[in-house]
Amino acid sequence: MKTKILFVCMGNICRSPTAEGVMRHMIRNTNLEATLSIASAGTHAFHIGSPVDARAQTAASKRGYDLSTIRARQIHAEDFRDHDYILAMDWDNLTLLQQQCPKQYKHKLMLLMRFATEHDEATVPDPYYGGADGFETVLNYVEDACTGLIEVARKRATQFVAA
């Protein structure tokens, strides 16, 4: 059984596609492709169809992540049903998700940084209006949280196999 993860930020051009790209890379390196399905979306319709912000792509590329095929999309009602984890980058987006999410799926909503083990921050800061260092910070946080998320997914997969 596949675990489906959706990363969510405001416009789906910086943080959530970075998380998607990092997680895809980690999944390939840990042979979990058959176990995990990854996507990203935005709470707003600002950039639908747009590629990932060039600054995010540059920062990610320097660390070996390819974000070039990801295109922005807005979250859909079906996403709440179809994904096992819906991981917001910050409190504002988590609040928006909570307002849209049907009651029976609210347990799927959480902040990505709850899976981090090296950083104590609760949220991934929005780098959009800042400089290149903001995109490096996003990568640092996302790599940390995705590493923790991989461990959770690995344990979940083991539980399904044992059942």
DSSP file (Angstrom, degrees, kcal/mol; ACC not computed):
  #  RESIDUE AA STRUCTURE BP1 BP2  ACC     N-H-->O    O-->H-N    N-H-->O    O-->H-N    TCO  KAPPA ALPHA  PHI   PSI    X-CA   Y-CA   Z-CA
    1    1 A M              0   0    0      0, 0.0     2,-0.3     0, 0.0   159,-0.1   0.000 360.0 360.0 360.0 128.1    0.0    0.0    0.0
    2    2 A K        -     0   0    0     34,-0.1     2,-0.5     1,-0.0    34,-0.2  -0.580 360.0-139.1 -81.8 139.2    1.4    3.4   -1.0
    3    3 A T  E     -a   36   0A   0     32,-3.3    34,-2.6    -2,-0.3     2,-0.5  -0.875  20.0-149.7 -93.3 126.6    1.6    6.3    1.4
    4    4 A K  E     -a   37   0A   0     -2,-0.5    80,-2.2    32,-0.2    81,-2.0  -0.876  13.3-170.6-105.7 125.0    0.6    9.5   -0.4
    5    5 A I  E     -ab  38  85A   0     32,-3.1    34,-1.6    -2,-0.5     2,-0.5  -0.942   6.2-168.0-119.1 133.2    2.2   12.7    0.7
    6    6 A L  E     -ab  39  86A   0     79,-2.6    81,-3.0    -2,-0.4     2,-0.4  -0.985   8.0-155.5-122.1 122.7    1.2   16.2   -0.4
    7    7 A F  E     -ab  40  87A   0     32,-2.3    34,-2.3    -2,-0.5     2,-0.4  -0.810  17.1-166.1 -95.2 136.6    3.4   19.2    0.4
    8    8 A V  E     +ab  41  88A   0     79,-2.8    81,-1.8    -2,-0.4    82,-0.3  -0.983  20.3 151.0-133.9 131.9    1.6   22.6    0.5
    9    9 A C  E     -a   42   0A   0     32,-1.6    34,-1.9    -2,-0.4    35,-0.3  -0.659  57.2 -82.5-133.3-164.5    2.7   26.2    0.6
   10   10 A M  S    S+     0   0    0     32,-0.3    34,-2.7    -2,-0.2    36,-0.2   0.985 116.3   6.8 -72.3 -59.3    1.0   29.4   -0.7
   11   11 A G  S    S-     0   0    0     31,-0.2    36,-0.3    32,-0.2    31,-0.2   0.526  88.7-126.6-106.3  -6.9    1.8   29.5   -4.4
   12   12 A N  S    S+     0   0    0     29,-0.3    30,-0.1    60,-0.1    61,-0.1   0.859  84.3  99.2  62.6  38.1    3.5   26.2   -5.0
   13   13 A I  S    S+     0   0    0     39,-0.1    40,-2.7    59,-0.1    43,-0.2   0.450  88.4  16.8-127.4  -5.6    6.6   27.7   -6.6
   14   14 A C  S  > S+     0   0    0     38,-0.2     4,-1.2    42,-0.1     5,-0.1   0.547 124.6  20.3-125.9 -77.9    9.1   27.8   -3.8
   15   15 A R  H  > S+     0   0    0      2,-0.2     4,-2.5     1,-0.2     5,-0.2   0.951 121.4  44.8 -73.1 -52.9    8.8   25.7   -0.6
   16   16 A S  H  > S+     0   0    0      1,-0.2     4,-2.4     2,-0.2    -1,-0.2   0.891 115.4  46.8 -66.6 -38.5    6.4   22.9   -1.4
   17   17 A P  H  > S+     0   0    0      0, 0.0     4,-2.7     0, 0.0    -1,-0.2   0.847 110.5  54.8 -70.3 -28.0    7.9   22.0   -4.8
   18   18 A T  H  X S+     0   0    0     -4,-1.2     4,-2.7     2,-0.2     5,-0.2   0.938 109.6  46.7 -63.6 -44.8   11.3   22.1   -3.1
   19   19 A A  H  X S+     0   0    0     -4,-2.5     4,-2.7     2,-0.2     5,-0.2   0.906 111.6  51.8 -62.1 -41.1   10.0   19.6   -0.6
   20   20 A E  H  X S+     0   0    0     -4,-2.4     4,-2.5     2,-0.2    -2,-0.2   0.942 112.7  44.8 -59.7 -47.8    8.6   17.5   -3.4
   21   21 A G  H  X S+     0   0    0     -4,-2.7     4,-2.0     2,-0.2    45,-0.2   0.905 114.6  47.6 -65.1 -42.8   11.9   17.5   -5.2
   22   22 A V  H  X S+     0   0    0     -4,-2.7     4,-2.5     2,-0.2    -1,-0.2   0.933 113.9  47.6 -63.2 -46.2   14.0   16.7   -2.1
   23   23 A M  H  X S+     0   0    0     -4,-2.7     4,-2.7    -5,-0.2    -2,-0.2   0.901 109.5  52.5 -65.5 -40.7   11.6   13.9   -1.1
   24   24 A R  H  X S+     0   0    0     -4,-2.5     4,-2.2    -5,-0.2    -1,-0.2   0.927 110.7  48.9 -58.5 -44.4   11.6   12.4   -4.6
   25   25 A H  H  X S+     0   0    0     -4,-2.0     4,-2.1     1,-0.2    -2,-0.2   0.929 112.4  47.3 -60.6 -47.0   15.4   12.3   -4.5
   26   26 A M  H  X S+     0   0    0     -4,-2.5     4,-1.1     1,-0.2    -1,-0.2   0.876 109.4  54.1 -64.2 -37.8   15.4   10.7   -1.1
   27   27 A I  H  <>S+     0   0    0     -4,-2.7     5,-2.3     1,-0.2     3,-0.5   0.917 109.0  48.3 -62.9 -43.8   12.8    8.1   -2.1
   28   28 A R  H ><5S+     0   0    0     -4,-2.2     3,-0.9     1,-0.2    -1,-0.2   0.910 111.7  50.2 -61.8 -41.6   15.0    7.1   -5.1
   29   29 A N  H 3<5S+     0   0    0     -4,-2.1    -1,-0.2     1,-0.2    -2,-0.2   0.664 115.7  41.8 -74.1 -15.8   18.1    6.8   -2.9
   30   30 A T  T 3<5S-     0   0    0     -4,-1.1    -1,-0.2    -3,-0.5    -2,-0.2   0.280 108.6-119.5-112.6   9.0   16.3    4.7   -0.3
   31   31 A N  T < 5S+     0   0    0     -3,-0.9     3,-0.2    -4,-0.4    -3,-0.2   0.879  72.3 130.8  56.3  42.9   14.4    2.5   -2.8
   32   32 A L    >>< +     0   0    0     -5,-2.3     4,-2.1     1,-0.1     3,-1.4   0.141  24.7 114.6-109.1  18.7   11.0    3.5   -1.5
   33   33 A E  T 34 S+     0   0    0     -6,-0.4    -1,-0.1     1,-0.3    -5,-0.1   0.855  78.6  50.1 -57.9 -36.0    9.4    4.3   -4.9
   34   34 A A  T 34 S+     0   0    0     -3,-0.2    -1,-0.3     1,-0.2    -2,-0.1   0.635 115.5  44.5 -76.9 -12.4    6.9    1.5   -4.5
   35   35 A T  T <4 S+     0   0    0     -3,-1.4   -32,-3.3     1,-0.1     2,-0.4   0.744 109.8  49.5-102.2 -30.5    6.0    2.7   -1.1
   36   36 A L  E  <  -a    3   0A   0     -4,-2.1     2,-0.4   -34,-0.2   -32,-0.2  -0.904  51.4-167.1-123.3 142.9    5.6    6.5   -1.4
   37   37 A S  E     -a    4   0A   0    -34,-2.6   -32,-3.1    -2,-0.4     2,-0.4  -0.997  18.8-164.3-124.1 130.9    3.8    8.8   -3.8
   38   38 A I  E     +a    5   0A   0     -2,-0.4     2,-0.3   -34,-0.2   -32,-0.2  -0.908  17.7 150.6-123.9 142.2    4.7   12.5   -3.6
   39   39 A A  E     -a    6   0A   0    -34,-1.6   -32,-2.3    -2,-0.4     2,-0.3  -0.943  23.2-145.4-153.2 173.1    3.1   15.7   -4.9
   40   40 A S  E     +a    7   0A   0     -2,-0.3     2,-0.3   -34,-0.2   -32,-0.2  -0.973  16.3 171.1-143.4 159.4    2.8   19.4   -4.0
   41   41 A A  E     -a    8   0A   0    -34,-2.3   -32,-1.6    -2,-0.3     2,-0.3  -0.958  24.3-120.5-157.4 169.0    0.2   22.1   -4.3
   42   42 A G  E     -ac   9  74A   0     31,-2.2    33,-2.7    -2,-0.3   -32,-0.3  -0.858  12.8-138.0-117.1 155.0   -0.6   25.7   -3.3
   43   43 A T  S    S+     0   0    0    -34,-1.9     2,-0.3    -2,-0.3   -33,-0.2   0.691  91.9  53.3 -80.3 -18.7   -3.4   27.1   -1.2
   44   44 A H  S    S-     0   0    0    -34,-2.7     3,-0.3   -35,-0.3    -2,-0.1  -0.765  77.2-133.5-115.9 161.1   -3.7   30.0   -3.7
   45   45 A A    >   +     0   0    0     -2,-0.3     3,-0.8     1,-0.2   -34,-0.1   0.108  68.2 117.4 -98.7  20.3   -4.1   30.1   -7.5
   46   46 A F  T 3  S+     0   0    0      1,-0.2    -1,-0.2   -36,-0.2   -35,-0.1   0.854  85.7  20.1 -57.1 -40.4   -1.4   32.8   -8.1
   47   47 A H  T >  S+     0   0    0     -3,-0.3     3,-2.9   -36,-0.3    25,-0.4   0.071  75.2 165.6-125.4  23.1    1.0   30.7  -10.2
   48   48 A I  T <  S+     0   0    0     -3,-0.8    25,-0.2     1,-0.3    -3,-0.1  -0.162  77.3  10.4 -50.3 128.0   -1.0   27.7  -11.6
   49   49 A G  T 3  S+     0   0    0     23,-3.2    -1,-0.3     1,-0.3    24,-0.1   0.292  99.1 128.2  86.4  -9.0    1.0   26.1  -14.4
   50   50 A S    <   -     0   0    0     -3,-2.9    22,-2.9     1,-0.1    -1,-0.3  -0.455  60.3-114.8 -79.6 150.9    4.2   28.0  -13.6
   51   51 A P  B     -E   71   0B   0      0, 0.0    20,-0.2     0, 0.0     3,-0.1  -0.286  48.4 -74.5 -73.4 169.9    7.6   26.4  -13.1
   52   52 A V        -     0   0    0     18,-0.7   -38,-0.2    15,-0.5   -39,-0.1  -0.367  66.8 -82.1 -62.1 142.5    9.3   26.5   -9.8
   53   53 A D     >  -     0   0    0    -40,-2.7     4,-2.3     1,-0.1     3,-0.4  -0.173  38.4-125.5 -46.6 134.8   10.9   29.8   -8.9
   54   54 A A  H  > S+     0   0    0      1,-0.2     4,-2.5     2,-0.2     5,-0.2   0.839 109.6  54.5 -58.3 -35.9   14.3   30.1  -10.7
   55   55 A R  H  > S+     0   0    0      2,-0.2     4,-2.3     1,-0.2    -1,-0.2   0.885 108.9  47.9 -67.3 -37.8   16.0   30.9   -7.4
   56   56 A A  H  > S+     0   0    0     -3,-0.4     4,-2.5   -43,-0.2    -2,-0.2   0.902 111.9  50.2 -67.5 -40.6   14.6   27.7   -5.8
   57   57 A Q  H  X S+     0   0    0     -4,-2.3     4,-2.7     2,-0.2    -2,-0.2   0.911 111.0  49.3 -63.2 -42.0   15.7   25.7   -8.8
   58   58 A T  H  X S+     0   0    0     -4,-2.5     4,-1.8     2,-0.2    -2,-0.2   0.942 113.2  45.6 -63.1 -48.4   19.2   27.1   -8.7
   59   59 A A  H  X S+     0   0    0     -4,-2.3     4,-0.6     1,-0.2    -2,-0.2   0.918 115.9  46.7 -61.9 -43.5   19.6   26.4   -4.9
   60   60 A A  H ><>S+     0   0    0     -4,-2.5     5,-2.5     1,-0.2     3,-1.2   0.908 108.3  55.4 -65.1 -42.5   18.2   22.9   -5.3
   61   61 A S  H ><5S+     0   0    0     -4,-2.7     3,-1.6     1,-0.3    -1,-0.2   0.864  99.7  60.3 -60.1 -37.2   20.3   22.1   -8.3
   62   62 A K  H 3<5S+     0   0    0     -4,-1.8    -1,-0.3     1,-0.3    -2,-0.2   0.750 108.9  44.9 -62.4 -22.7   23.5   22.9   -6.4
   63   63 A R  T <<5S-     0   0    0     -3,-1.2    -1,-0.3    -4,-0.6    -2,-0.2   0.319 127.2 -97.9-103.9   6.6   22.5   20.2   -4.0
   64   64 A G  T < 5S+     0   0    0     -3,-1.6     2,-0.4     1,-0.3    -3,-0.2   0.633  79.7 131.6  92.3  14.1   21.6   17.7   -6.7
   65   65 A Y      < -     0   0    0     -5,-2.5     2,-0.6    -6,-0.1    -1,-0.3  -0.850  44.3-149.9-104.0 136.6   17.8   18.1   -6.8
   66   66 A D        +     0   0    0     -2,-0.4     3,-0.2   -45,-0.2    -9,-0.1  -0.914  26.3 161.6-107.6 114.7   15.9   18.6  -10.0
   67   67 A L    >   +     0   0    0     -2,-0.6     3,-1.3   -10,-0.1   -15,-0.5   0.278  44.1 108.4-108.4   7.4   12.8   20.7   -9.8
   68   68 A S  T 3  S+     0   0    0      1,-0.3    -1,-0.1   -11,-0.1   -16,-0.0   0.713  76.4  48.6 -65.8 -24.1   12.5   21.5  -13.5
   69   69 A T  T 3  S+     0   0    0     -3,-0.2     2,-0.3   -18,-0.1    -1,-0.3   0.556  86.5 104.1 -93.7  -6.9    9.5   19.3  -14.3
   70   70 A I    <   -     0   0    0     -3,-1.3   -18,-0.7   -53,-0.1     2,-0.4  -0.572  50.6-168.6 -80.0 135.1    7.3   20.5  -11.4
   71   71 A R  B     -E   51   0B   0     -2,-0.3   -21,-0.1   -20,-0.2   -23,-0.1  -0.963  26.9-104.6-124.0 141.9    4.5   22.9  -12.2
   72   72 A A        +     0   0    0    -22,-2.9   -23,-3.2    -2,-0.4     2,-0.3  -0.327  43.2 168.2 -66.6 141.2    2.4   24.9   -9.8
   73   73 A R        -     0   0    0    -25,-0.2   -31,-2.2   -24,-0.1     2,-0.3  -0.968  31.9-115.5-145.6 160.6   -1.1   23.8   -9.0
   74   74 A Q  B     -c   42   0A   0     -2,-0.3   -31,-0.2   -33,-0.2   -29,-0.1  -0.714  41.2 -95.5 -96.2 149.7   -3.7   24.6   -6.4
   75   75 A I        -     0   0    0    -33,-2.7     2,-0.3    -2,-0.3    -1,-0.1  -0.342  41.5-150.6 -63.1 144.1   -5.0   22.1   -3.9
   76   76 A H    >>  -     0   0    0      1,-0.1     3,-1.2    -3,-0.0     4,-0.7  -0.785  26.3-111.3-115.0 158.7   -8.2   20.3   -4.9
   77   77 A A  H >> S+     0   0    0     -2,-0.3     3,-0.8     1,-0.3     4,-0.7   0.855 117.3  59.5 -55.9 -36.8  -11.0   18.9   -2.8
   78   78 A E  H 3> S+     0   0    0      1,-0.2     4,-3.0     2,-0.2     3,-0.4   0.775  90.2  71.4 -65.8 -25.7   -9.9   15.4   -3.8
   79   79 A D  H <> S+     0   0    0     -3,-1.2     4,-1.8     1,-0.2    -1,-0.2   0.865  92.4  56.2 -59.5 -36.2   -6.4   15.9   -2.4
   80   80 A F  H << S+     0   0    0     -3,-0.8    -1,-0.2    -4,-0.7    -2,-0.2   0.877 115.2  37.9 -64.7 -36.4   -7.9   15.8    1.1
   81   81 A R  H  < S+     0   0    0     -4,-0.7    -2,-0.2    -3,-0.4    -1,-0.2   0.893 118.4  48.1 -76.9 -42.6   -9.3   12.4    0.4
   82   82 A D  H  < S+     0   0    0     -4,-3.0     2,-0.3     2,-0.0    -2,-0.2   0.667  99.3  70.3 -82.3 -19.3   -6.5   11.0   -1.7
   83   83 A H     <  -     0   0    0     -4,-1.8   -78,-0.2    -5,-0.2     3,-0.1  -0.777  57.4-157.0-106.0 146.3   -3.4   11.8    0.4
   84   84 A D  S    S+     0   0    0    -80,-2.2     2,-0.4    -2,-0.3   -79,-0.2   0.815  87.7  29.8 -84.9 -34.5   -2.4   10.3    3.7
   85   85 A Y  E     -b    5   0A   0    -81,-2.0   -79,-2.6     2,-0.0     2,-0.5  -0.996  61.2-171.9-127.7 129.6   -0.3   13.3    4.8
   86   86 A I  E     -bd   6 109A   0     22,-2.7    24,-1.9    -2,-0.4     2,-0.7  -0.943  17.9-165.7-121.5 106.5   -0.9   16.9    3.8
   87   87 A L  E     -bd   7 110A   0    -81,-3.0   -79,-2.8    -2,-0.5    24,-0.2  -0.833   4.1-157.7-109.2 110.9    2.0   18.8    5.1
   88   88 A A  E     -bd   8 111A   0     22,-2.7    24,-2.7    -2,-0.7    25,-0.4  -0.516  14.7-142.4 -84.0 150.9    1.9   22.6    5.3
   89   89 A M  S    S+     0   0    0    -81,-1.8    35,-3.2    22,-0.2     2,-0.3   0.736  79.0   6.5 -83.6 -24.7    5.0   24.8    5.3
   90   90 A D  S  > S-     0   0    0    -82,-0.3     4,-2.1    33,-0.2     5,-0.2  -0.926  79.3 -95.5-151.9 174.3    3.6   27.4    7.8
   91   91 A W  H  > S+     0   0    0     -2,-0.3     4,-2.7     1,-0.2     5,-0.2   0.875 116.9  56.0 -63.5 -40.4    0.8   28.2   10.1
   92   92 A D  H  > S+     0   0    0      1,-0.2     4,-2.1     2,-0.2    -1,-0.2   0.931 111.7  42.5 -60.5 -46.1   -1.0   30.4    7.6
   93   93 A N  H  > S+     0   0    0      2,-0.2     4,-2.4     1,-0.2    -1,-0.2   0.855 112.3  54.1 -70.8 -33.7   -1.3   27.7    5.0
   94   94 A L  H  X S+     0   0    0     -4,-2.1     4,-2.5     2,-0.2    -2,-0.2   0.920 108.9  49.7 -63.2 -42.2   -2.1   25.1    7.7
   95   95 A T  H  X S+     0   0    0     -4,-2.7     4,-1.9     2,-0.2    -2,-0.2   0.921 110.3  49.6 -62.0 -44.4   -5.0   27.3    8.8
   96   96 A L  H  X S+     0   0    0     -4,-2.1     4,-1.5     1,-0.2    -1,-0.2   0.905 111.6  49.3 -61.6 -41.1   -6.2   27.7    5.2
   97   97 A L  H  X S+     0   0    0     -4,-2.4     4,-2.4     1,-0.2    -2,-0.2   0.909 108.5  53.0 -63.7 -41.9   -6.1   23.9    4.8
   98   98 A Q  H  < S+     0   0    0     -4,-2.5    -1,-0.2     1,-0.2    -2,-0.2   0.855 108.2  51.3 -62.3 -34.6   -8.0   23.4    8.0
   99   99 A Q  H  < S+     0   0    0     -4,-1.9    -1,-0.2     1,-0.2    -2,-0.2   0.825 117.5  38.2 -71.0 -31.7  -10.7   25.7    6.7
  100  100 A Q  H  < S+     0   0    0     -4,-1.5    -2,-0.2    -3,-0.2    -1,-0.2   0.745  95.2  98.1 -89.2 -26.2  -11.1   23.8    3.4
  101  101 A C  S  < S-     0   0    0     -4,-2.4     5,-0.1    -5,-0.2   -24,-0.0  -0.427  76.8-118.3 -75.6 130.7  -10.6   20.3    4.7
  102  102 A P    >>  -     0   0    0      0, 0.0     3,-2.2     0, 0.0     4,-0.5  -0.372  31.8-112.5 -60.5 145.8  -13.7   18.1    5.3
  103  103 A K  G >4 S+     0   0    0      1,-0.3     3,-1.2     2,-0.2     4,-0.3   0.829 113.0  60.8 -52.2 -40.2  -13.8   17.1    9.0
  104  104 A Q  G 34 S+     0   0    0      1,-0.2    -1,-0.3     2,-0.1     3,-0.1   0.620 109.8  42.4 -68.7 -10.6  -13.2   13.4    8.3
  105  105 A Y  G X4 S+     0   0    0     -3,-2.2     3,-2.1     1,-0.1     4,-0.3   0.401  80.0 101.5-113.2   0.9   -9.7   14.2    6.8
  106  106 A K  G X< S+     0   0    0     -3,-1.2     3,-1.6    -4,-0.5    -2,-0.1   0.768  70.5  70.4 -60.5 -25.9   -8.4   16.8    9.2
  107  107 A H  G 3  S+     0   0    0     -4,-0.3    -1,-0.3     1,-0.3    -2,-0.1   0.683  90.7  62.4 -64.3 -16.2   -6.2   14.3   10.9
  108  108 A K  G <  S+     0   0    0     -3,-2.1   -22,-2.7   -23,-0.1     2,-0.3   0.641  84.8  94.4 -82.1 -15.8   -4.0   14.3    7.8
  109  109 A L  E <   +d   86   0A   0     -3,-1.6     2,-0.3    -4,-0.3   -22,-0.2  -0.625  47.7 130.3 -86.2 131.8   -3.1   18.0    8.1
  110  110 A M  E     -d   87   0A   0    -24,-1.9   -22,-2.7    -2,-0.3     2,-0.3  -0.975  57.1 -85.1-164.2 170.6    0.1   18.9    9.9
  111  111 A L  E >   -d   88   0A   0     -2,-0.3     3,-1.5   -24,-0.2   -22,-0.2  -0.670  30.7-133.7 -83.6 139.5    3.2   21.1    9.6
  112  112 A L  G >  S+     0   0    0    -24,-2.7     3,-2.1    -2,-0.3     4,-0.2   0.887 101.4  66.4 -56.8 -40.5    6.1   19.5    7.7
  113  113 A M  G >  S+     0   0    0      9,-0.4     3,-1.2   -25,-0.4    -1,-0.3   0.559  76.6  83.0 -67.4  -5.9    8.6   20.6   10.4
  114  114 A R  G <  S+     0   0    0     -3,-1.5    -1,-0.3     1,-0.2    -2,-0.1   0.716  91.5  53.0 -66.6 -16.7    7.0   18.2   12.9
  115  115 A F  G <  S+     0   0    0     -3,-2.1    -1,-0.2    -4,-0.2    -2,-0.2   0.484  85.6 111.8 -93.9  -4.9    9.2   15.6   11.2
  116  116 A A    <   +     0   0    0     -3,-1.2    29,-0.2    -4,-0.2    25,-0.1  -0.376  38.0 178.1 -70.8 146.9   12.5   17.6   11.6
  117  117 A T  S    S+     0   0    0     27,-0.1    -1,-0.1    -2,-0.1    28,-0.1   0.568  78.1  42.0-120.4 -19.3   15.1   16.3   14.0
  118  118 A E  S    S+     0   0    0     23,-0.1     2,-0.4     1,-0.1    23,-0.1   0.721 108.4  57.1-101.2 -27.2   17.9   18.9   13.6
  119  119 A H        -     0   0    0     22,-0.1    -1,-0.1     2,-0.1    -3,-0.1  -0.881  59.5-158.7-112.1 138.8   16.0   22.1   13.5
  120  120 A D        +     0   0    0     -2,-0.4    -1,-0.1    -3,-0.1    -4,-0.0   0.520  54.7 118.2 -91.8  -6.7   13.6   23.4   16.2
  121  121 A E        -     0   0    0      1,-0.1    -5,-0.1     2,-0.0    -2,-0.1  -0.283  57.5-147.1 -63.5 145.9   11.6   25.8   14.0
  122  122 A A  S    S+     0   0    0     -8,-0.0    -9,-0.4     1,-0.0     2,-0.3   0.738  75.9  34.0 -83.9 -24.1    7.9   25.0   13.6
  123  123 A T  S    S-     0   0    0    -10,-0.1   -33,-0.2   -11,-0.1   -34,-0.1  -0.865  75.6-116.8-133.6 162.2    7.7   26.3   10.1
  124  124 A V        -     0   0    0    -35,-3.2  -109,-0.1    -2,-0.3    14,-0.1  -0.896  43.5-125.9 -95.8 117.4    9.6   26.6    6.8
  125  125 A P        -     0   0    0      0, 0.0    13,-0.0     0, 0.0   -35,-0.0  -0.316  19.7-110.9 -69.3 146.9   10.0   30.4    6.1
  126  126 A D        -     0   0    0      1,-0.1     3,-0.3  -112,-0.0     9,-0.1  -0.660  29.5-173.3 -77.4 118.3    8.8   31.8    2.8
  127  127 A P    >   +     0   0    0      0, 0.0     3,-2.0     0, 0.0     8,-0.2   0.480  53.5 106.1 -89.0  -1.9   11.9   32.9    0.8
  128  128 A Y  T 3  S+     0   0    0      1,-0.3   -73,-0.1     6,-0.1     7,-0.0   0.819  85.3  34.9 -53.7 -43.8   10.0   34.6   -2.0
  129  129 A Y  T 3  S+     0   0    0     -3,-0.3    -1,-0.3     5,-0.0     2,-0.1   0.344 113.0  70.7 -95.6   7.7   10.7   38.2   -1.1
  130  130 A G  S <  S-     0   0    0     -3,-2.0     2,-0.1     1,-0.2     0, 0.0  -0.247  84.0 -84.3-108.4-163.3   14.2   37.6    0.2
  131  131 A G    >>  -     0   0    0     -2,-0.1     3,-1.2     1,-0.0     4,-0.7  -0.180  53.7 -77.3 -95.9-170.9   17.6   36.7   -1.2
  132  132 A A  H >> S+     0   0    0      1,-0.3     4,-1.4     2,-0.2     3,-0.7   0.788 121.8  67.7 -61.3 -30.6   19.4   33.5   -2.1
  133  133 A D  H 3> S+     0   0    0      1,-0.2     4,-2.1     2,-0.2    -1,-0.3   0.812  92.8  60.7 -63.5 -28.6   20.1   32.7    1.6
  134  134 A G  H <> S+     0   0    0     -3,-1.2     4,-2.1     1,-0.2    -1,-0.2   0.861 102.9  50.3 -64.3 -35.9   16.4   32.2    2.2
  135  135 A F  H <X S+     0   0    0     -4,-0.7     4,-2.0    -3,-0.7    -1,-0.2   0.826 108.7  52.3 -73.1 -31.0   16.3   29.4   -0.4
  136  136 A E  H  X S+     0   0    0     -4,-1.4     4,-2.5     2,-0.2    -2,-0.2   0.899 108.7  50.7 -67.6 -41.0   19.3   27.7    1.3
  137  137 A T  H  X S+     0   0    0     -4,-2.1     4,-2.5     2,-0.2     5,-0.2   0.926 108.1  52.5 -61.9 -44.5   17.4   27.9    4.6
  138  138 A V  H  X S+     0   0    0     -4,-2.1     4,-3.0     1,-0.2     5,-0.2   0.935 110.2  48.4 -56.1 -47.2   14.4   26.3    3.0
  139  139 A L  H  X S+     0   0    0     -4,-2.0     4,-2.9     1,-0.2     5,-0.3   0.911 109.7  52.0 -61.5 -42.7   16.6   23.5    1.7
  140  140 A N  H  X S+     0   0    0     -4,-2.5     4,-1.7     1,-0.2    -1,-0.2   0.936 115.4  41.2 -58.8 -46.9   18.2   23.0    5.1
  141  141 A Y  H  X S+     0   0    0     -4,-2.5     4,-2.8     2,-0.2     5,-0.2   0.922 116.1  48.7 -67.8 -44.9   14.8   22.7    6.8
  142  142 A V  H  X S+     0   0    0     -4,-3.0     4,-3.0    -5,-0.2     5,-0.3   0.909 109.9  51.3 -65.1 -43.1   13.2   20.6    4.1
  143  143 A E  H  X S+     0   0    0     -4,-2.9     4,-1.8    -5,-0.2    -1,-0.2   0.926 112.7  47.2 -59.6 -43.5   16.1   18.1    4.0
  144  144 A D  H  X S+     0   0    0     -4,-1.7     4,-1.8    -5,-0.3    -2,-0.2   0.956 115.7  43.3 -61.3 -52.5   15.9   17.7    7.8
  145  145 A A  H  X S+     0   0    0     -4,-2.8     4,-2.4     1,-0.2    -2,-0.2   0.885 112.9  52.0 -64.9 -39.4   12.1   17.2    7.8
  146  146 A C  H  X S+     0   0    0     -4,-3.0     4,-2.4    -5,-0.2    -1,-0.2   0.849 105.4  55.9 -67.3 -33.1   12.1   14.9    4.8
  147  147 A T  H  X S+     0   0    0     -4,-1.8     4,-1.5    -5,-0.3    -1,-0.2   0.931 111.2  44.0 -62.0 -44.8   14.7   12.7    6.4
  148  148 A G  H  X S+     0   0    0     -4,-1.8     4,-1.8     1,-0.2    -2,-0.2   0.882 112.0  53.2 -65.0 -38.8   12.4   12.3    9.4
  149  149 A L  H  X S+     0   0    0     -4,-2.4     4,-2.7     1,-0.2    -2,-0.2   0.870 103.7  56.5 -65.6 -37.9    9.5   11.8    7.2
  150  150 A I  H  X S+     0   0    0     -4,-2.4     4,-2.7     1,-0.2    -1,-0.2   0.909 106.5  50.7 -58.5 -42.8   11.3    9.0    5.3
  151  151 A E  H  X S+     0   0    0     -4,-1.5     4,-2.1     2,-0.2    -2,-0.2   0.909 110.8  47.9 -64.1 -41.5   11.8    7.2    8.6
  152  152 A V  H  X S+     0   0    0     -4,-1.8     4,-2.4     2,-0.2    -2,-0.2   0.927 113.4  48.1 -63.1 -44.7    8.1    7.5    9.5
  153  153 A A  H  X S+     0   0    0     -4,-2.7     4,-2.6     1,-0.2    -2,-0.2   0.886 109.7  52.7 -64.3 -38.9    7.2    6.2    6.0
  154  154 A R  H  X S+     0   0    0     -4,-2.7     4,-2.1     2,-0.2    -1,-0.2   0.917 110.8  47.0 -63.0 -42.9    9.6    3.3    6.3
  155  155 A K  H  X S+     0   0    0     -4,-2.1     4,-2.0     2,-0.2    -2,-0.2   0.900 111.7  51.1 -64.8 -40.7    8.0    2.3    9.6
  156  156 A R  H  X S+     0   0    0     -4,-2.4     4,-1.9     1,-0.2    -2,-0.2   0.918 109.7  49.9 -63.1 -43.0    4.5    2.6    8.2
  157  157 A A  H  X S+     0   0    0     -4,-2.6     4,-1.9     1,-0.2    -1,-0.2   0.895 109.5  51.7 -63.0 -39.7    5.5    0.4    5.2
  158  158 A T  H  X S+     0   0    0     -4,-2.1     4,-2.1     1,-0.2    -1,-0.2   0.875 107.5  53.0 -64.1 -38.2    7.0   -2.2    7.6
  159  159 A Q  H  X S+     0   0    0     -4,-2.0     4,-1.4     1,-0.2    -1,-0.2   0.889 108.6  49.4 -65.4 -38.9    3.7   -2.2    9.6
  160  160 A F  H  < S+     0   0    0     -4,-1.9    -2,-0.2     2,-0.2    -1,-0.2   0.882 111.1  49.3 -67.3 -38.0    1.7   -2.9    6.4
  161  161 A V  H  < S+     0   0    0     -4,-1.9    -2,-0.2     1,-0.2    -1,-0.2   0.892 112.2  48.6 -67.2 -39.2    4.0   -5.7    5.4
  162  162 A A  H  <        0   0    0     -4,-2.1    -1,-0.2     1,-0.2    -2,-0.2   0.764 360.0 360.0 -72.2 -24.6    3.8   -7.3    8.8
  163  163 A A     <        0   0    0     -4,-1.4    -1,-0.2    -5,-0.2    -2,-0.2   0.487 360.0 360.0 -74.9 360.0    0.0   -7.0    8.9
